[in-house]
Amino acid sequence: MSGAVRSVGRALHLPVTGTARGIRKATHAHGAGESGLGKLIELHGVNGAGDVMITVALASTVFFSVPTDEARGRVALYLAITMAPFTLLAPVIGPLLDRLPHGRRAAMAGAMLARALLALLLSGAVVTGGIELYPAALGVLVASKAYGVVRSAVVPRLLPPRFSLVKANSRVTLGGLLATGVAAPIGAGLQAVGPRWPLYGAFVIFIAGMFLSFSLPHKVDSAKGEDTALLAADAEHLHGPHRDRTLKRPGLRTVGIAVTHALAANASLRCLSGFLIFFLAFLLREHPMAGQSAAVSLGIVGVSAGVGNALGTAVGAWLRSRAPEIIIVTVVAIELGVAITAAVFFSPVLVACLGAVAGFAQALAKLSLDALIQRDVPESVRTSAFARSETLLQMSWVVGGAIGIALPLNGVLGLTVAAAIVGAGWLTTVRGLLSSARHGGTPKARVA
């Protein structure tokens, strides 16, 4: 009898342990286990799983419910809400994380714990519809972005031998995407049980992530004496002694042209993304694809963009190139060509293709931008640099969305504007990025 019980126990235990060993083998491959990158990949997977649980729980609430038949003013309010976390991210959270004395492991653990507690708060709000839903949901967004900024900043410390930064960033991002894909149907199943249950699942996942954060190697923790990375515009508003002290600090402009031009190119792609989301939401509601409903038409474009984004991340995971500048120039040029083609020969098929290529280009370009910041920005201000770059990219997305809301619902006109957005970004950055690639990047600046 006892032997039978042990046999059943082994049979039930084997799928779990076998899956865990398979995941560990994949995440720790090619030296990622020895360097510590494998643990970061697993942590990012936990992060993605927890975030999607909260997204599933909030999907049926007014916070994320933005139907395409609502007034444009309501959609504009949604854009303003998405910007709220970033009003804190660049001026407050980035410098705070740079100066955190206990290091980046504690910062990531804190972001996990904050979302775990907010998930419990939301579990009551999704049932009662209480006013606490809104600040709690915004708090989740802030904590999620804070985690992402720190995660990007620590990748160089965990880089395995013969790994490019683009490849390492892609592996981490791909781990998050795969975990999201696994957790999404689980979250949907929990939602069917009750609206609170996905949030209970998120609580458990984020608590696990908090402990997993401290399992990262000690070299992840940042050194003391860190300063704040500034864009050129920030320094222009300072005067007297404050300006003198600030100009001694390394900022994005002090490390050369690569980061600033890569940021501008990414801003054009992010602006395009915001534009397409909101312009096509209204356009396809009024003029859906032939034989399809408005919802199905939007779904086709959305799935195309999602597939393109996942493919871009996967390609980045296998790239051997050590010149992120070339990757950015190439993908933006491809996106420009597709946008022009879609504007000239406007059709539903080309609209879907534009969405797919936009997702692909945005994923690869963002991975390359992260690699350039990790390569060229001094570690002492890298977290602030990521916070400021994320804020500028989100602002670009909001600007693109605002243009998409305001524009007349004419497909050819809309895609012509889309091509102009990408073209402006490519033409103003291509020369600087190619020049940086020819010179092999810019040496890291030293802290004064």
C-alpha positions, 0 to 999 in steps of 0.5 A: 500500500505504501509503495503504491502511495509513493508511486502515485506521489512520484507520478504527481511530483514528476510533471512539476519537478520536470517542468521546473528543471526544464525552465531552469535549464533554459534560463541558465543556458549559455553561461546565464546560470553562472553570471546570475542572468538566469535568476533575473530572467526567472524574476522577470517571468514572475513579474510578468505573471503577476502583472497579467493577473492584475490586468485580467482582474481589472479588464472588466472594470472602468479603469481599463475599459475604453470601448471604441464607441466612447467619446474622444474626450473620454479616450483623451482622459485615458491618455492623461491617466497613463501619464500619471505614473511617469510624472513621478518616475523621472524626477522622483523614483529614478534618482531615489533608486539611484541613491537607495543605500541597500541596493537594487535587489531591495528596490526590486523586492520593494516593488514586488511587495508594493504590488502584492499589498496593492493587489489585496487592496484591489481585491476589495475594490473590484467587488465594491467599485470603491474609489480606492480602485483608482489610486491602487491601480495607479500605484501598481503602474508606478511600482511596475515601472519602477521595477522595470527601470531597476531591472534594465539597470542591472543587466550589465552586471549579470552579462555572461561571457560573449553575450551582447547587451541586446541579446541579454535584454531580449532573453530577459524580455522573452522570459517575461513574455512567455510567463505572461502567455502562461499566466494569462489563461490561468488568470482568466480561469481564476476570474471565472471563479470570482473577480477577487481570485486573480488578485489573490493569485497576483499577491502570491506571485509577487510575494514569491518575486519579493523573495526571489529578488534577494536570490540575485547575486550580491553584485547586483547591489549598487555602489554608493555615491550615485548622482542623477542623470540629466537630459540637456533640457534639465540642466537649462533650468538650473542656475548658480551653484546648483547648475555648476554642481549639476554640470559636473555630473554625467548625463545622457548628452555627456556620453555621446550621440548614440544614446540621444539619437537612439532615444529619438528614434525610439520616440518616433516608433513609440509615437507611431504606436500610440497613433496607430492604436487610437487612430485605428480604434476609431477608423475601424469602428467606422470603416471595418475590414470587408466582411468583418465586424469592428471588434474583429477588425481591431482584433486582427490588427492587435494580434498582428502587432502582438505577434510582431512584438514577440517576434522582435523580442525572439529575434533579439534573443538570438542576435549576435550583433554588438552594434545596437545602432545598426539594429535601430537604423535598420528596423526604423528604415523597414518600418518607414518603408512599410508605412509609406507602402501602406499609405500609398496602397491603403488596404486592410491587409497592409494595415495589419502588416503595418501593425505587425512590423510596428510591433517588431520594430518597436521591440528590437529598437527598445532592446537596442536602446536599453543596450546603449544606455547600459553600455554608454551611461555610467552605472552611477546614474544609469537608473535615472537614465532609464527612468528619464528615457521611459518617461520621454517614450511614454510622452511620445506615445501619448502625443501620438495617441492625441494626434490619432484622436484628433485626426479625421477618419481618413485611412490614407491621410492617417497612414501618411501621417504615420509615415511622416512620424517615422520618417522624421525620427529616422532622418534626424537620427540615422547619421548620428547612429551610423557615425556612432556605430563606425566609431564602435560606440562611446567610452563611458563618462567618468563621475567627477 
